[in-house]
Amino acid sequence: MDKPTMHMLSVQEKGGQTSKTNQYIAAVSAAIGAVIAGTILAWTSPALPQLQPLKNESEAQVFLPEDLNATEKVLLNSLKQPASFLLDTAQSSLVSSILAIGAAVAALPVGILAERFGRRPTILVLSIPFMLNWLLIIFANGPGMLIAARLFAGLGTGGICVAAPMYIGEIAETSIRGSLGAFFQLFLTVGILFTFVVGAWTHWRTLSIISALLPPLLVVVFWWMPETPQYLLSKNRRRDAEKALRWLRGPNADLTGELEDMQKDVDNASRQSGGMLSLVKNRASLMALICSLGLMFFQQFSGINAVIFYTNNIFESAGSNIPSAISTIIIGVVQTVATYISSLLIEKAGRRILLLQSCVVMGICLIVLGVYFKLQSAGSDVSAVGWIPLVCLVLFIISFSLGLGPIPWMMMAELFAVEVRGTASGIAVITNWLLVFIVTLCFPLMKDAIGMHSCFWFFSGFMVFCVFFVFFLIPETKGKTISQIQTILGGK
């Protein structure tokens, strides 16, 4: 019987609190930052159409539920009135894209801050750029304030993508590290879904005011959470580390074994340098970096943005008259539910099998979508099989949410040794956001140059490469300690 199982049994026999409760509380508290990031990422979807000139009268129509009375319809319509200022195409593009630049800029410094001052204070400080973003948007009187707001939003989002997964990975015991690690992506999708739902029927300022409640909530809730034991041990604060671990594991837990294992990891880390040079000099760190950057690359080149971008066209091809606001909410619900299922499966199925199913299923869906839209563009009658792209869309979103969505973020915190975790996580997040910027910038150009169907096939090719990458390079980290993972990566 393994140590976590023995520990659980001993706690239950004594009638004390299980060791997992406070770990879930701490993980959820940190993941509030992911909810904020989700609201920021999705904000442009409902907000930008309200900030752009109307092209025709049909765009002025607002979707309203049929069961609303006349007064409620008038109220909701008033919320959708045009903004006091509008954005041209270049300004809209900058408002959307500068987020990725801010995120890339913040990632590495935040990783260094987390190593020097701790994971907990770093997460708390990130509430400042989050709040500045919403305040600038709420009081915006022109494009300049919106652009500045989105830059602060990027700084906060890039930072939380480093600090929150690191914190969650370090406070979790081995038996539930995968499940808790999936919380970051899960809560990110919750934030996206929240914005889609609220933004569908509110003015963009109203949406921003509601979203501005979340950064103070992060501070109020996360303020009471402990620092990670690994960080405290790295600063020679063993008594504080034991106190934090006691809170996380419960009052009846036997901490001796786990604390000693953590101390050994920290001692081994202290004998090595933690700078960028050690990432390439040490085989285990280099392999961890290759694995993490590779997963980030395939996550962005999976075609997820292309499929999301084409959601309305896919619904129309299926003969659906569902308004675009509702179709995005449906996709948001599917993504959130599937990511939640991933958090339940990840410790049972393992990381590799979920990643492999993502590569295979998403690749097949992309190929089928490419064939369908190629036939449609060639003038073929595909109305009889209009349901096929809708099925592919749902399967694609589910498959992404089970594997390539949450697992790269979770494994980023698992693969790296303590001494390089902050720096390496920063590099991985920078890579991710630069790829987001590249794909977002190039996708519309590719679509015009080679057609939507060819874009789908282009991304499907990367899913084929992803199968080999995962099969040959990605280690299975389920149930393994940091030391064991480093041994595997080091080829020992």
C-alpha positions in Angstrom: 0.0 0.0 0.0 1.4 3.4 -1.0 2.1 6.3 1.4 -0.9 8.5 0.4 -3.3 5.6 0.8 -1.9 4.6 4.2 -2.1 8.3 5.3 -5.8 8.5 4.2 -6.6 5.4 6.1 -4.9 6.6 9.3 -6.7 9.9 9.2 -10.1 8.2 8.6 -9.5 5.7 11.4 -8.9 8.6 13.8 -12.0 10.3 12.7 -10.2 13.5 11.7 -10.6 15.7 8.7 -9.3 14.1 5.5 -6.0 15.4 4.2 -7.5 16.7 0.9 -10.1 19.3 2.1 -7.7 22.2 2.7 -5.7 21.4 -0.4 -8.9 21.9 -2.5 -9.6 25.1 -0.6 -6.2 26.5 -1.3 -6.3 25.4 -5.0 -9.7 26.9 -5.6 -8.5 30.1 -3.9 -5.5 30.4 -6.2 -7.7 29.5 -9.2 -9.8 32.6 -8.7 -7.0 34.2 -10.6 -7.7 31.9 -13.5 -11.4 33.0 -13.4 -10.2 36.6 -13.7 -7.9 35.6 -16.6 -10.9 33.9 -18.3 -13.1 37.0 -18.0 -10.2 39.1 -19.5 -9.7 36.6 -22.4 -13.4 36.5 -23.3 -14.1 40.2 -22.7 -13.5 41.2 -26.4 -16.1 38.7 -27.7 -19.2 40.6 -26.3 -17.5 44.0 -25.9 -15.8 44.7 -29.2 -19.0 44.4 -31.4 -20.6 47.1 -29.2 -17.5 49.3 -29.7 -17.4 49.1 -33.5 -19.5 50.9 -36.1 -22.6 49.0 -37.2 -22.3 47.7 -40.8 -26.1 47.3 -41.3 -29.4 47.4 -39.6 -29.4 43.7 -38.7 -26.4 44.2 -36.5 -28.4 46.6 -34.4 -30.8 43.8 -33.4 -30.3 42.4 -29.9 -31.1 38.9 -29.0 -33.6 38.9 -26.1 -35.2 35.9 -24.4 -38.9 35.5 -25.5 -40.2 35.4 -21.9 -39.1 39.0 -21.1 -41.8 41.6 -20.5 -41.8 45.0 -22.3 -40.1 46.8 -19.5 -37.2 44.3 -19.3 -36.7 44.4 -23.1 -36.5 48.2 -23.0 -34.0 48.0 -20.2 -31.8 45.4 -21.9 -31.9 47.3 -25.2 -30.8 50.5 -23.4 -27.8 48.5 -22.1 -26.8 47.7 -25.7 -26.9 51.3 -27.0 -23.7 52.3 -28.9 -20.7 53.5 -27.0 -19.8 57.1 -26.5 -16.7 56.3 -28.7 -16.0 53.7 -31.3 -13.0 51.8 -32.5 -11.8 51.5 -36.0 -10.4 48.2 -37.4 -6.8 49.0 -36.4 -7.8 50.0 -32.9 -9.9 46.9 -32.4 -7.0 44.7 -33.5 -4.7 46.4 -31.0 -7.2 46.1 -28.2 -7.3 42.3 -28.9 -3.7 41.6 -29.6 -1.8 43.7 -27.0 -3.1 41.3 -24.3 -0.7 38.6 -25.6 2.2 41.1 -25.6 1.6 42.1 -22.0 1.3 38.5 -21.0 4.6 37.6 -22.7 6.4 40.5 -21.0 5.2 39.6 -17.5 5.7 35.9 -17.5 9.5 35.7 -16.8 9.7 38.5 -14.3 6.7 37.0 -12.4 8.5 33.7 -12.3 11.6 35.3 -10.8 9.4 37.2 -8.3 7.8 33.9 -7.3 11.2 32.4 -6.7 12.5 35.3 -4.7 9.5 36.5 -2.6 7.2 33.5 -2.7 4.2 32.2 -4.6 1.6 33.6 -2.3 2.6 37.3 -2.3 3.2 37.1 -6.1 -0.4 36.0 -6.7 -1.8 38.6 -4.3 0.2 41.4 -6.1 -1.2 40.3 -9.5 -4.6 41.6 -8.3 -3.2 45.1 -8.9 -2.9 44.9 -12.7 -6.1 43.0 -12.9 -7.9 45.8 -11.0 -6.2 48.5 -13.0 -7.5 46.8 -16.2 -11.1 46.9 -15.1 -10.9 50.5 -13.7 -9.4 51.8 -17.0 -12.1 50.1 -19.0 -15.0 51.3 -16.7 -13.8 54.9 -17.0 -12.5 54.7 -20.6 -13.3 57.8 -22.7 -11.4 56.7 -25.8 -9.3 54.0 -27.5 -6.2 54.9 -25.6 -7.6 53.9 -22.2 -8.9 50.6 -23.5 -5.5 49.8 -25.0 -3.7 50.7 -21.8 -6.3 48.6 -19.9 -5.6 45.5 -22.1 -1.9 45.9 -21.6 -2.4 45.7 -17.8 -4.8 42.8 -18.4 -2.0 41.0 -20.2 0.5 41.6 -17.4 -1.9 40.1 -14.9 -2.9 37.2 -17.1 0.6 36.3 -18.1 1.7 36.5 -14.4 -1.2 34.4 -13.1 -0.5 31.7 -15.8 3.0 31.3 -14.1 2.2 31.7 -10.4 -1.1 29.9 -10.0 -0.2 26.6 -11.6 3.1 26.7 -9.6 1.3 27.3 -6.3 -1.3 24.6 -7.0 1.3 22.0 -8.0 3.4 22.6 -4.9 0.6 22.5 -2.3 -1.0 19.3 -3.7 0.0 15.8 -2.5 1.0 13.3 -5.2 -2.2 11.4 -5.3 -4.3 14.4 -6.3 -1.7 16.7 -7.9 -3.2 16.0 -11.4 -6.8 16.8 -10.4 -5.8 20.0 -8.6 -3.5 20.9 -11.5 -6.4 20.8 -13.9 -8.2 23.4 -11.8 -6.3 26.3 -13.6 -7.8 25.5 -17.0 -11.1 24.5 -15.5 -11.5 27.9 -13.7 -10.2 29.7 -16.8 -13.1 28.2 -18.8 -15.5 29.1 -16.0 -14.4 32.8 -16.4 -14.8 32.6 -20.2 -18.3 31.1 -19.8 -19.3 33.7 -17.2 -18.3 36.5 -19.6 -20.2 34.9 -22.5 -23.3 34.6 -20.4 -23.2 38.1 -18.8 -21.9 39.8 -21.8 -24.7 38.5 -24.1 -27.3 40.7 -22.3 -25.3 43.6 -20.8 -23.5 46.8 -21.9 -19.7 46.4 -22.0 -19.3 48.8 -19.1 -21.8 46.8 -17.0 -19.9 43.6 -17.8 -16.7 45.3 -16.8 -18.1 46.5 -13.5 -19.3 43.0 -12.6 -16.0 41.5 -13.6 -14.2 44.1 -11.4 -15.5 42.4 -8.3 -13.3 39.4 -8.9 -9.8 40.9 -8.1 -10.9 42.0 -4.6 -12.4 38.6 -4.1 -9.0 37.0 -5.0 -7.3 39.1 -2.3 -10.0 38.5 0.3 -10.0 34.7 -0.2 -6.4 34.0 -1.0 -5.0 36.2 1.8 -5.7 33.4 4.3 -3.9 30.7 2.3 -0.4 29.5 3.3 2.8 29.8 1.3 3.9 26.5 -0.3 6.1 24.3 1.9 8.7 23.8 -0.8 9.3 27.6 -1.0 9.5 27.9 2.7 12.0 25.0 2.9 14.1 26.7 0.2 14.4 29.7 2.4 15.4 27.6 5.5 12.1 28.2 7.2 11.4 24.6 8.2 9.1 25.5 11.1 6.9 27.6 8.8 7.0 24.9 6.2 5.8 22.3 8.7 3.0 24.6 9.8 1.9 25.2 6.2 2.0 21.5 5.5 0.0 20.7 8.6 -2.7 23.0 7.5 -2.8 21.6 4.0 -2.7 17.9 5.1 -4.9 18.0 8.2 -4.3 17.9 11.9 -3.9 14.1 12.1 -1.5 13.7 9.2 1.9 12.1 9.7 4.1 14.7 8.0 7.5 13.2 8.7 8.0 11.3 5.4 6.7 13.9 3.1 8.5 16.8 4.8 11.8 14.9 4.5 11.2 14.1 0.8 10.6 17.8 0.2 13.7 18.7 2.2 15.8 16.3 0.0 14.4 17.9 -3.2 15.2 21.4 -1.9 18.7 20.3 -0.7 19.4 18.8 -4.1 18.1 22.0 -5.8 20.3 24.2 -3.6 23.4 22.4 -4.9 22.6 23.5 -8.4 22.3 26.9 -9.9 18.7 28.1 -10.7 19.4 30.4 -13.7 18.7 29.9 -17.4 22.1 28.2 -17.9 21.2 25.3 -15.7 18.1 24.7 -17.9 20.3 23.6 -20.8 23.3 22.2 -18.8 21.2 19.7 -16.8 19.7 16.9 -18.9 16.5 16.5 -16.7 15.9 20.3 -16.8 16.5 20.4 -20.6 14.1 17.5 -21.2 11.5 19.2 -19.0 11.9 22.4 -21.0 11.5 20.6 -24.3 8.4 18.7 -23.1 6.8 21.8 -21.6 7.5 24.1 -24.6 6.4 21.3 -27.0 3.1 20.9 -25.2 2.5 24.7 -25.3 3.3 24.7 -29.1 0.9 21.9 -29.9 -1.8 23.5 -27.7 -1.8 26.6 -29.8 -1.2 24.9 -33.1 -4.0 22.4 -32.5 -6.4 24.7 -34.4 -8.4 25.6 -31.3 -8.6 29.3 -32.2 -9.5 28.5 -35.8 -12.4 26.3 -34.8 -13.6 28.8 -32.2 -13.4 31.5 -34.8 -15.5 29.5 -37.2 -18.1 28.4 -34.7 -20.9 30.5 -36.1 -20.3 29.2 -39.7 -20.4 25.6 -38.4 -23.7 26.2 -36.6 -25.1 27.8 -39.8 -23.9 24.8 -41.9 -25.9 22.6 -39.6 -29.0 24.5 -40.5 -29.2 26.2 -37.1 -30.8 29.5 -36.5 -29.3 29.9 -33.0 -28.0 33.5 -32.4 -24.2 33.8 -32.2 -24.4 34.8 -28.5 -26.1 31.5 -27.7 -23.8 29.4 -29.8 -20.8 30.8 -28.0 -22.4 30.1 -24.6 -23.1 26.5 -25.8 -19.4 26.0 -26.7 -18.4 27.6 -23.3 -20.7 25.1 -21.5 -19.2 22.1 -23.4 -15.7 23.3 -22.7 -16.3 23.8 -19.0 -18.0 20.5 -18.5 -15.3 18.6 -20.5 -12.5 20.3 -18.5 -14.2 19.3 -15.2 -14.4 15.7 -16.5 -10.7 15.9 -17.2 -10.0 16.9 -13.6 -11.8 13.7 -12.5 -10.1 11.4 -15.1 -6.5 12.7 -15.0 -5.4 10.7 -11.9 -7.2 7.6 -13.2 -6.3 7.6 -16.9 -3.0 9.4 -16.7 -1.6 12.4 -18.6 -0.3 10.6 -21.7 -3.5 8.8 -22.7 -5.5 12.0 -22.4 -2.9 13.9 -24.5 -2.9 11.2 -27.1 -6.7 11.1 -27.4 -6.6 14.9 -28.0 -4.1 14.5 -30.8 -6.0 11.7 -32.5 -9.6 12.9 -32.1 -8.8 16.6 -32.8 -6.7 15.6 -35.9 -9.6 13.5 -37.3 -12.1 16.3 -36.6 -9.9 18.9 -38.4 -9.6 16.7 -41.4 -13.3 16.1 -41.6 -14.1 19.8 -41.2 -11.6 20.6 -44.0 -13.2 18.1 -46.4 -16.7 19.4 -45.6 -15.9 23.1 -46.1 -13.8 22.2 -49.3 -16.9 20.5 -50.8 -19.1 23.4 -49.7 -16.8 26.0 -51.3 -16.6 23.9 -54.5 -20.4 24.2 -54.8 -21.4 20.7 -53.7 -24.7 20.2 -51.9 -23.7 19.2 -48.4 -27.0 20.1 -46.7 -27.9 16.5 -46.1 -24.8 16.1 -43.9 -24.8 19.5 -42.3 -24.8 17.9 -38.9 -21.3 16.5 -39.5 -19.4 19.8 -38.8 -21.5 20.4 -35.7 -20.6 17.0 -34.3 -16.9 17.5 -35.2 -17.0 20.9 -33.4 -18.4 19.4 -30.2 -16.0 16.4 -30.3 -13.1 18.8 -31.0 -13.9 21.0 -28.0 -14.4 18.0 -25.7 -11.2 16.4 -26.8 -9.2 19.6 -26.4 -10.7 20.2 -22.9 -9.8 16.7 -21.8 -6.2 16.8 -22.9 -4.3 19.6 -24.7 -6.3 22.3 -22.8 -5.5 21.7 -19.2 -2.5 19.3 -19.2 0.2 21.6 -20.6 -0.5 24.0 -17.7 -0.5 21.3 -15.1 2.6 19.5 -16.4 4.5 22.9 -16.5 4.4 22.8 -12.7 5.2 19.0 -12.5 8.2 18.6 -14.8 10.6 21.2 -13.4 12.8 20.9 -10.4 12.3 23.4 -7.6 15.4 25.5 -8.4 14.4 26.3 -12.0 10.6 26.1 -11.7 10.0 29.9 -11.6 12.3 30.7 -14.5 11.3 27.7 -16.6 7.5 28.3 -16.0 8.1 31.9 -17.1 9.8 30.8 -20.4 6.9 28.3 -21.0 4.3 31.0 -20.5 6.1 33.5 -22.7 6.3 30.9 -25.4 2.6 30.2 -25.1 1.5 33.8 -25.4 3.9 34.5 -28.3 2.3 31.6 -30.1 -1.2 33.0 -29.3 -0.1 36.3 -30.8 1.4 34.6 -33.9 -1.6 32.3 -34.5 -4.1 35.2 -33.9 -2.2 37.5 -36.3 -1.6 34.9 -39.1 -4.9 33.0 -39.1 -7.0 35.6 -40.9 -4.2 36.0 -43.4 -4.0 32.2 -43.9 -7.8 31.9 -44.3 -7.8 34.5 -47.1 -4.8 33.1 -48.8 -5.4 29.3 -48.8 -9.1 29.0 -47.7 -10.7 27.8 -44.4 -10.5 24.1 -45.4 -6.7 24.3 -46.0 -6.3 25.9 -42.6 -8.1 23.0 -41.0 -5.8 20.6 -42.8 -2.7 22.7 -41.9 -3.5 22.3 -38.2 -4.4 18.6 -38.5 -0.8 18.0 -39.7 0.5 19.4 -36.3 -1.8 16.9 -34.5 -0.1 14.1 -36.4 3.3 15.3 -35.2 1.9 15.7 -31.7 1.1 12.0 -31.5 4.8 11.1 -31.9 5.9 13.9 -29.6 3.7 12.7 -26.8 4.4 9.0 -27.4 8.2 9.3 -27.4 9.0 12.3 -25.2 6.3 13.0 -22.6 6.7 11.0 -19.4 3.8 9.7 -17.4 3.8 11.7 -14.2 0.7 10.2 -12.6 1.5 9.2 -9.0 5.1 10.2 -9.2 7.0 12.5 -6.9 9.1 15.4 -8.2 12.3 13.4 -7.6 11.0 10.4 -9.5 10.0 12.7 -12.5 13.5 14.2 -12.5 15.0 10.8 -12.5 12.9 9.7 -15.5 13.7 13.0 -17.4 17.4 12.6 -16.6 17.5 9.1 -18.2 18.6 7.4 -15.0 
